[in-house]
Amino acid sequence: MGEQKVSLAKTQTDLQKFVRGLLDDLQAFEYMLDNDWFESDIVRIGAEQEMCIVDSKTFKPAKINMEVIKKMKDYPWLDTELAQFNLETNMTPFEFTGNALRSMEDENLTNLAKIRQTVKKMGASIALTGILPTLRKSDLDLENLTPKPRYRALMDALHSQLIGETFELNLNGIDELHIKHDSPLLEACNTSFQVHLQVAPKDFVCLYNIAQTLTAPVMAIAANSPIVFGKRLWHETRIALFQQSLDTRTSHDHLRERSPRVNFGSGWLHDSILEIYREDIARFRVLMTADELEDSLAKIMEGKTPKLKSLLVHNSTVYRWNRPCYGISANGKPHLRIENRVLPAGPTVIDEMANAAFWLGAMVGMQKTCDDICKRLSWEDVRDNFLKAARYGIDSKFNWYDDKKYTAVDLIVNELLPIAREGLKERKIDTADIDRYLGTIEERAKAHMTGARWQLRAFTKLKQSITNDEAAAVMTACIVKNQEKEMPVHTWNLPDPAELEEYVPSRLRVEEFMTTDLITVQKDDIIDLLAEMMDWRKVRYIPVEDSKGKLVGLVTSRLLLRHYARKSRLNGKDELTTVKDIMIEDPKTVTTKTPIMDAMRMMRENHIGCLPVVQGDHRELVGIITEMDFLRVSARLMERLEATK
């Protein structure tokens, strides 16, 4: 859950002291490695479960995590996350043998049941999904940051490193998303199921390279994050969104390479875990300092295990998808772990545990051939596979050993599942549990149905009959219902609009209904072009913008009709009329955060049929809302009322 007592350095001297402590920690770490201090006679597994809190009626984010924590103060395994609609649980480490996987599943289900029981009384539910489909950009405003000093310190530190003016998201999938944001809180879109595997120092290099190799196929079968702000993007959009949300770089007209703090790595590991820590210290400036520093070298001299606080703080601000971790076991001995951060939350706990079992079993099973990995598969292929899996999920095609090509399904079913099964057998995992978890992966692969593919199909189907906002709410309602029943995702049916018992658009904002795929003109365009465009697109309103995207006017079909009527009365006198000659120069507007009821009232009181949606003092045009949008909403409400009779 991260080091709690952190802050921004108040002075340059404080920063220098922290860096000195960071270097001392690295030296102490090296000494412990060289002198065999680390625990190596036991293998443990653990996990962290992240989740979203949603309103039980609207399925929008419910920003109540601090109230939940207060009500559940007697449960130390529960903690907050960045945004006020996020929670996280930290599960007990289990020795990786026997019924360890089933024990982890049972503990997770027990924890979630307690959380669900608490939030239900608060009018909320829990949703396990890589990215919550009902999230709005406004939910990521800094006012929704969890009010804890360490989160504010992280946001301020990342913002201080920003080279450009804003953080940006640029993604292409079925749809496109190109937006700017004023803070790195966009990271809070992501929720994951992070799995930890304890490894002996002598095995770390081998197993870390295996983890990198397995990332792509494991992500392909586990993908569950395809929709952001109503846009259908990558199967595992978390990968790109997480990197871009914390990316402080900007474009340059030269070729200098700068690494993002969220990264997959730069090559195979060769000698020891120290390579990773040294690279991360060299590449990434310190963001935060520990409030309480220790003299790790003095601890070593006393024969005591140091906490390596400075190293842990810096490591927590560099986000490798396979992250090396240092910890101290209950017996006082230090240990090493590999943390798999690529697995998304959901679709259900059984799905998450199946993903974990697949990864853990394949890690152990592939260890026998680890010497060959770097020779049989290039680093470039491994990285390429990673990006393919993020983008295409189960539809990917991978480069594998000896330059062979496999579809994701063929690679998983025919090559990796048998290896994972042998690995779990080697750890003496109960046979029934092996069949249960790996059988779920096999059925998912054969059905060609991941959480991502289900969401993409469901959202596309729903969009044909209802608005984007209602489609996202219906889909999320269905996700929550299936999760509570513990139905693995390959058994889910596509949702029907009736899945959402109550839909209350009056509580919503303009951003959830507005049209963003705009047809616009500029004021010097000729009227004939405008008329043709309105006819082609069957629209009654077209905004007028300048070359920078600023709203400068509005043209309506009534204005156009009046122009042609007058032209007819003038016997069709040929005049080269432009948009600026007939447009409304200062139309009524709303912002994305305007409540729907306020927008409707404004249209009714001013006898107008549309409202351009603008942003900022410069009135950037971002959307439009018309009476047709309200007609669609009204029709859906009437249909719902009719269905209840």
ABEGO torsion letter per residue (X at the ends): XEBABBBBBABAAAAAAAAAAAAAAAAAAAAAAAAGABBAABBBBBBBBBBBBBBAAAGBBBBAAAAAAAAAAABAABBBBABAABBBBBBBBBBBBEAAAAAAAAAAAAAAAAAAAAAAAAGBBBBBBABBAABBAAAABAAABBBBAAAAAAAAAAAAABABABBBBBBBBABBBBBBBABAAAAAABBBBBBBBBBBAAAAAAAAAAAAAAAAAAAAAABABABBGGBBBBABAAAAAAAAAABABBBBABABBBBBABBAEAEBBAABAAAAAAAAAAABBBABBBABBBBAAAAAAAGBBBAGAAAAAAAAABBBABBBBBBBBAAGBBBBBBBBAABBBOABAAAAAAAAAAAAAAAAAAAAAAAAAAAABBAAAAAAAAAAAAAAEAABBBBBBGGBBBBAAAAAAAAAAAAAAAAAAAAGBBAAAAAAAAAAAAAAAAAGBBAAAAAAAAAAAAAAABBAAAAAAAAAAAAAAAAAAGBBAAABBBBBAAABABBBAAABBAAAABBABBBBBBAABBAAAAAAAAAAAGBABBBBBBAAGBBAEBBBAAAAAAAAAAAAAAGGBBBBBBAAAABBABBBBBBAABBAAAAAAAAAAAGBABBBBBBEAAGBBABBBBAAAAAAAAAAAAAAAAAAX
